[in-house]
Amino acid sequence: MTTPTGRFAPSPSGALHFGSLVAALASYCEARSRQGRWLLRIEDVDTPRVVAGAGDQILRDLEAFGFEWDGGVVYQSERFDQYRHYLEQLIDQGDCYACECSRRMLREQGVQSGALGLIYPGLCRTRGLAPENHSLRLLTEADQRVGFRDRVYGEFALDLPECVGDFVLRRRDNIYAYHLAVVVDDELQGINQVVRGADLLENTCLHLYLQRRLGFSTPSYMHLPLVNNADGVKLSKQTGADPLDHRNPSRLLLAALSHLGQQPPRDLEDGNPRTVLQWSCDHWNAAAITPQRSPIAETFGY
């Protein structure tokens, strides 16, 4: 029997916040409730966006809230050789090509935007540009529609050529794209269940398509309702979400459980965070998670 294996994969572009805690908790419970493994990966592939010290702070935050992960911490910045290997495979297969188009150039040409940004119309597909000093894009014309069944949001699909176009796997500055890195890492780490925020639903369709091109396995996916601030905006580092407060971790864990539709007893607030996590795993009910966004962030002062 395959061991359930999940992961929490934050970006060290800033501190963890309440929305991060929700994602960490759900992925942890989903793995541990099935006697599975929970891995920690620091997604620092986009090196210019890394904030000094943020990776170490993430580890301290998780420890303060009682989380324990299996094995060592994986850092994407140490895995560039793997990304290069699989990118070369795609080039050899004829699935990837070099492109010189910048966002500014595409906007000036009136290229339309979709859910994930500018919809690339394939301007460089047949130009035969050298890979050096150019971005590398994945051809998407082979599959018209990619879909999956999410464990919270149900059936979800995206027409890649119409909504996204050929997407970038390596930028012109030689930085590997999130899409390539996360797909390669999940495969090589044996991740078979992915739990993350609903803002990545569309991205999952790209990842499924890339998995097929590389001959990888496909995990199960569970996307979580986003946490909004008092203004109705998703909590994120970009919107200035407050860092996690270590003064009462059990209280915040209970708030995260409530956001996820769980019903923890209030007296757990007086316990230590590991007691809360143990209760969470013992009573975990993924079916209680609903797609609706919760005002829990506002309720608890976030």
Secondary structure as UniProt FT lines:
FT   STRAND          5..8
FT   HELIX           18..32
FT   TURN            33..35
FT   STRAND          37..42
FT   HELIX           47..49
FT   TURN            52..53
FT   HELIX           54..64
FT   TURN            65..66
FT   STRAND          74..75
FT   HELIX           76..78
FT   HELIX           80..93
FT   STRAND          96..99
FT   HELIX           103..108
FT   TURN            109..110
FT   STRAND          113..114
FT   TURN            115..116
FT   STRAND          117..118
FT   TURN            123..126
FT   TURN            132..133
FT   STRAND          135..138
FT   TURN            141..142
FT   STRAND          146..150
FT   TURN            151..153
FT   STRAND          154..158
FT   HELIX           160..163
FT   STRAND          167..170
FT   TURN            172..173
FT   HELIX           178..188
FT   TURN            189..190
FT   STRAND          193..197
FT   HELIX           198..200
FT   HELIX           201..214
FT   STRAND          220..224
FT   STRAND          227..228
FT   TURN            230..231
FT   TURN            237..240
FT   TURN            246..247
FT   HELIX           249..259
FT   TURN            260..261
FT   HELIX           266..270
FT   HELIX           273..282
FT   HELIX           286..288
FT   HELIX           296..299
FT   TURN            300..301
//
